[in-house]
Amino acid sequence: MTEHAEIAGFLQVKICDSEAETNDWLQENGDLEIVEIKFAGSKTYKAIMIIYRLDA
């Protein structure tokens, strides 16, 4: 469990409300390691979650 806690301490999450916001954030933070990108939403709401790793 300690190993996972140490690794998880370096993970961060960014939630974006649109593709444009996501693209802007990715361009501004191009040096970060992206771990995963998840999409969720409906006709009226869209959420894009970017999981990324911070440098230790």
Long-range contacts (C-beta under 8 A, 24 or more apart in sequence): 10-53, 10-54, 10-55, 10-56, 11-35, 11-51, 11-52, 11-53, 11-54, 12-51, 12-52, 12-53, 12-54, 13-49, 13-50, 13-51, 13-52, 14-49, 14-50, 14-52, 15-47, 15-48, 15-49, 15-50, 16-47, 16-48, 16-49, 16-50, 17-46, 17-47, 17-48, 18-46, 18-48, 19-46, 19-48, 21-48, 22-48, 22-50, 25-50, 26-50
